[in-house]
Amino acid sequence: MTQEEMERFLTARKGSSEDALMEELKRMTREQEQAGEMSPTRMEEIYSTLSPFLSESQREKMREVIRRLKE
């Protein structure tokens, strides 16, 4: 997912709850892993792209999601 796609993703879900956003991110990550398009490095790139748009609490939760996905 490119930065432009990420920005569209966030814009389209701007009114979504935090839980809904995190669930959607998890779903997308699983799909990309299954397609061989996701790696730990790519997860960090996604985090770097999204983090400026997130609250501190959301960043912490996203870090936790990434940590779990890397296991």
Buried (B, 14 or more C-beta within 10 A) or exposed (E): BEEEEBEEBBEEEEEEEEEEBBEBBEEBBEEBBEEEEBEEEBBEBBBEBBEEEBEEEBBEBBEEBBEEBEE
